[in-house]
């Protein structure tokens, strides 16, 4: 196990910069998730840590070593890829032990490590099968097993669940988190799925256009997003945003005046409220229902407040039909305000 440090790391392809001076400190044993939309640079950053991409500037350290110029095999890392990258002509057992064999380990040591990893991952009955005889989830377990037999200092995961169906993703999410808790190995995990990030990470790094927007614990990013981008990216359904003006009477937007916390100052701003922070109350603001989606434990309602379309999520079973009026009130303790020009948080 080892800490990982990125110090002002940059990457350019020719004259085109794609990573703009990223600084990240990952503690020994920490599970850190790099998250962001497609093309934000998160996979490129992971491949730079692995040594599969050269860096243009800055330093990457694993433990006490600067690894900028080290080959991937010398960095003491193990990587799990999106497409599993298993050898089709090898059995599960041989796939898992191949890296140890390549390093000159004895047959006894290889067998011991492979059986240990297979037991952890529930792969013992599958050791003699070939990848073509496995399901997607089983192949992903084999890829994870191949990584852990090496006992590396750092695990790197590059969107490992994106090829799995929704139900299996939930199962594998729990298995990866459980594996980390059991082994305690420093882990860097890339995903575009913010639900994966929220449920798995000790710390989340939100990236956008090659830059780090915010670093923090999952609930810190959820409760106190640093800017409008993070606020809109973290949370599902996404935060509602309404543009308007901060006044003494409240937040004035097209067709509606919304409540504000005491002491808020500013001018043109963006009012953010998460769907679950609307309350149904007789003295609330009138909202015109457009769509009602029962989810079982909650109801998701698309509605219009003034001239603004918003989404509310309610624990109650809302029976209203499109065109009906609901009275809703934003929870004043959970309002987020952002500067209209910079997008930075102002409350």
N, C-alpha and C positions, 0 to 999 in steps of 0.2 A: 504494500500500500504506500501511496505517496501523494503529496499535494501537487496540484498542477497550477502554474502561473502563466498567464498571457500578459505580456508587458508591451503595450502600444503596437500590437501586431497588425501588419498591413499586408494586403495582397493586391497585385495588379496583374492584368493580362495585357501585356504590351503597355499602351498608354491609358488603359481603362482601369481605374481603381475599383475594386469590388469589396474590399475590407478596409475600413478607414480608421485604423489606430485603435484596436480593441484592447481593453484592460479587463481581465477577469482573474480573480483569485479563488481557487477551488481547494478547500481544505481536505486533509487526509481523511478518507472514508466518506466523503460527502457525495450525495447523489444530486448532480446538477443537470438541469434540462435546458438546452438551447431551443428556443421556440420562436416562431415568426412565420410570416407568409412565404410562399414559394418565391425563390430568388433573393431572399434577404441575406444569404451568405452563411447560414448556419452549418450546412453540410460542408462547405468549403473550409470553414473554421475547424470542424472536426477532422477533416482530412489533413489539415495542416498540423494538428496535434499528433495525428497518426504518422506523419511523415510521407503521406501519399501526395501531398501538394507542397511545393516549396513556398517559403514565405519571402515577401518582398522587403519587409522591414520589421523591426521589433525583435522580441525574444520569447521563446516558449521554453519553460522549465518543467521538468518532471522530477519531483524530489529535489535533490541538490544540483542536478545536472541541467545545463542549457542544451537542448536537443535539436537546435536549428539545423545542424549539419549531420545529425545521426540518421542512419537508415532505419526504416520501420522496425526491422528485426532486432535492432539494438536499443529500442526505446522501452522495452519491457511493458508493452501494452498488448491488449487483445481486442479485436474489433468484430462486431456482429453487424452484418450488412442487411440491407432491405431484402435482397434476393437470396439470402441464406448462403450462397456461394459454397455449396457442398459438392464434393467430387461424386459424380453419378455412378462411377464404376467401383466405388468403395462402399463397404458396409458402414452402418452407423458406428460400430466399434472402431473401424479403421479410420473413418473420417475424424472421430474425436481424438484419436491418438496420433494422427499424422504429424502434427507439429512437434510433438515430443520425440517421435522417431527421427524426424528431420534434424533434431538437435542432438541426437546420439544417445538418448535415454535407453536404459535397458528394457527388455521385454517385461520383466517383472514390475519395474516402476511404471511403465506405460499401462499395464493391466490394472495396477492398483489405482492409478489416477483416473483412468477411464471408468472403472467400476464405481469409484467414489462419486464422480460427477453424474454418472448414469443413475445412481441411487438417489441423489439429490433431486434430479429432474424427472424421475419416473420413467427412465428410458431402458431399464434393465431388460424387459421383455422384447425390446426392439433392436438389441445390439447386432443381431445377425441380418437385419433387413437392409435393403438398399433405399436411397432417397426416393426413388420412384414408387416405393411401397408405403410411403408415409403421407399423412395429411399435412396441410400447411403448418398447423400448430406443432406437430411432431418434428417437422423439419426445423422449425425455429428453435425448438428445444435442443436439437442436435447442434445447431450453430452456436447456441449458448454454451452447451457442454464442451464443444471444441475450444471455446474461449477460456472457460474456467479451469480446464485440466492444466493449463500452462501456469496457473497461479500468478497472474501478472500483477503489476503495481496499479494499473489503470484499465478499466473496461470502457470501451467506446461503442456506443450503439447508434447506428445511422438509420432512423425511421424503421425499426425492426418489425413493427406491427402493421405497416400500411398495406401489406398484401393479404391480410387476414380479414374475415368477415367480422361484423360488429360484435357479435356475442363472443367470439373467440378472442378478439382484442381485449375485451374486459377481463377474461380469464388470464390471458398472458400478461396483461398489465400487472395483475396481482402477483403472478409468479415471479416476474422480474423484480418487483419491489421486495418480495419475500426473500429472493435470492440475495439481494443486496444486504438486507438486514441480517441474513445468516453469515455472509462472507465478509461484509464490511469493507469491500474494496472500493476505492475511489471510482466513481462512475460519471461519465459525460454522455448524455443521451440527447439525440436530436429528434425533434418531431415538429410537424406543423399543427398538430392537434392540441389545442390548449387544455382540453379535458385530461389528456395524458399528462401534460405538464403539471396541472393542478393536483392530480391525485398521486403522482409518483415522486415529485421533486422535494428535496430539502431546500433547494434554492433554484429559482428560475431566472434565466437570462433572456429577456425579450429583445429580439433583434429586428431591425427594419432598415433596408437599403444599405447593408454593410456596416451599420452602427448599432451599438447597444443603447436601447431606449431606457431600460431600467433593470436592475438586479435586486432580487429580494426573495423572501419566503413567499410561498403561494398566496397565503391570506393577506400578506402585506401588499402585494400587487393588486389583489382583488379589492381590498378596503381603501387603499391609498395610492391609486395609480398616479404616476408622476406627470403624465400628459394624456392627451385625448387618444393618441394611438394605442397606448397600453390599455387604457380604459375600454376601448372598443374591441381590443383583441382578446382580453382575458374576460371570461364569463360567457355563458351560453344559456339562453339567447343573449345577444350582445346588448350592451348598455344603450339606452335611448339618449339621443342628443337633440337638443332644441336650441337654436340660435336666438339671441335676443339681447336685452339691455338690463343691467342691474340698476334698480331705482329704489327709493325709500319705500315705495308701495309694494315692492316685490320684483320678481323677474318678469319683465314685460316682453312677450313674444307675440307673434301674429295670432290674434284672436284669443289670447289667454294671458292671465297673470298668475304666475306660479309662486308658491311660498319660498322664502329664503331663510337661512339661519341668521341669527342676530349678528350684527357687526361686519357683515360682508361688504366690501367696497370694490368698486371697479366700474367699468362702463360696458362696452360691447363684450359679450361673453357667450360661452356655450354651456348650457345647463344639462348635466348628465344625471340620469336616474336609472338604476337597474330595474329590469322587469319585475323582480320579486319584491321591490321596495315601493310598489303602489299598494294602497289599502282601499278596500271597499268600505265606504262610510256615507251615511245619508247627507252629511254636510260637505261632501267633497265636490270637486270640479266635474262638470258634465262632460262625459266622454261618449262618443258615438261608436257603437260596436260595428266592426267590419267583418270579423271572423272569430269564431269560438272553436278552440281545439282542445277537447277533453283529453288529458294525459293519464287519467286514473287517479294518482295521488294529488294532482294539481290540474288547473285549467289555464291554458294560454289564450289570451285574448288580444287580438289586434284591434286597435281603436284609434279614434281621432280626438286629439285634445286641441281645441282651437283649429288651426290649420295644419297641425302636425300629426303624422302617423306615428304611433308608439305601440309597444308591446307590453302587456302586463301579465304576470304569472301569479295566480291566486291559489291558495290552499282550498278555498271554497269551490264547490261545484257550480259554476256560473251557468245559468240556464238561458241567459239572454240570447236573442236572435239578432242577426245583422240589421242595423237600423235602430235598434233599441238604445236607450241611454243608461249608462252606468255612472254612478258618482264615485270618483276615485280621488285619493289624496296622496301625493308623494310623501314618504317618510322624511321629515325635515332633517333627521339625524344622518341620513344616508344620501344627501345631495352632493354632487361633485360639480365644481365650476372650473371652467378652463378658459384661458385667454383666447379670444376669437382670432387673433393674429398668429400667436406663437404656438397655441395648443397646450401650453404649460398649465399645470394646476395652479389655481389662485386661492383656494380655500383649504 
